[in-house]
Amino acid sequence: MNNRLLISIGVIALLAGCKGENAKVDLGYAYYPAEVGAWISYDVDSIRHFPDESVDTVRYQIRELVESAFTDEAGRPARRIERYYRDSSDEDWGIKDIWMVAITNRKVEKVEENIRYVRLTFPVRNDQLWDGNALNDFEPWNYSYAEVDQAYSVEGNVFDTTATVNQEGAVNLIEQRRGQEVYAKNLGLVYKELVDIETDVNYSSNPVPENIQSGYELYYKYLDHGQN
């Protein structure tokens, strides 16, 4: 092998190595962009189950607006989230409450009704597992990613790139405490469900309302989004 060929191979290997070192790794930050002025609206179903087997379902809409950016008490980037409520699309939005979210290079901490949850961790990948209640006083809930970078459909709206967060507390023959959140890249949360119910032993094989003794279910489904 002549020297010129050896030099050529060496240059190619060097360039390939530099490309590998400088290539940007996608950590998944775009799954929670939180741009100031951005908002997302949801159709919400809140379902209450009572011991007498009655069921109360309430439907309404929620809008979450990233109102402003600030630095939290720990010196981290944070956002003020204004949440608006209305019974239906025929009504005007009214302010409901104020939440906040702190975003670091490792995680997203969302404070909801003064309770802090670890909603996302970075990088967003299928082998990630964490306790969503690590920063509050509740029992541990195992959070994990599934279906990362996959398409997802909500009420006919198709999102090309999403990540699903499965959330599991106590799941057994007589109780179901679990949730799921789906985040679309460059948009944020597009679907959420939370189930906290007491059941009879038949529920696991036949998950119908008749086999639920008490508790509640909550579902958020993407409606629309925009920028103020």
Residue, then its C-alpha position, 0 to 999 in steps of 0.5 A: m500500500n503506497n503512502r498516498l493511499l495511506i494518507s487518504i485513508g487517514v484523512i477519511a478516518l479523521l473526518a469521520g471521527c470529527k463528525g462523530e464527535n461534533a454531531k448533535v445528540d437529540l436529548g428531546y428538549a423539543y418535547y417541552p418547548a414552553e415558548v412564551g406566548a404559546w398556548i394549547s387547549y384541551d377537551v377534558d372529561s372528568i368522570r366520578h364513580f360512586p359506591d352506589e354505582s352511579v357515575d358523574t361525567v363532566r365535560y369542559q375545556i382547559r387552555e394552558l398559556v405560557e404567560s412569562a419566563f422567570t428565574d425560580e428560587a433555585g436560579r433555574p429557567a422557569r415559566r408561569i403557566e396561566r390556566y383558563y377554563r370554560d364549559s364549552s366552545d360557546e363561552d369565553w375563557g376565564i382564568k382558573d389558576i396559575w401553575m409553573v414549570a421549571i425546565t433544566n437540562r435534565k428534567v421538567e418539574k411542573v408545579e400543579e396546585n402547589i404540588r411538584y411533579v417530575r413530568l419529563t426527564f432528558p434524554v427522552r428515550n425508551d430506557q428512562l425510568w424515574d419517580g414522578n413523585a420524587l419531589n412531593d410527599f405522595e407515594p412513588w409512581n414509576y414513570s417511563y417512556a414508551e413509543v418515543d419518536q412515534a406518530y400519535s392521533v388524538e381526535g383525528n389530529v395526527f402528530d408525526t413525532t411524539a413520546t408517551v410517558n406511562q405512569e404507574g402507582a398501585v395496580n392490582l386486583i382491587e385498585q388502579r392508580r395509573g396515568q399516561e401523557v403524550y407529548a408532541k415534538n415542538l408542541g408539548l402535551v397533547y394527551k393525558e389520562l389519570v385513573d385512580i379507582e377502587t375496583d372489584v376483582n373482576y375489573s382486571s379481566n373485564p374493565v367496565p364501569e360496573n366493576i368500578q367501586s369508586g374513584y375518578e378518571l380524567y382525560y385531556k385531549y388536544l383541541d387546538h394551539g396557537q401563539n399570542 
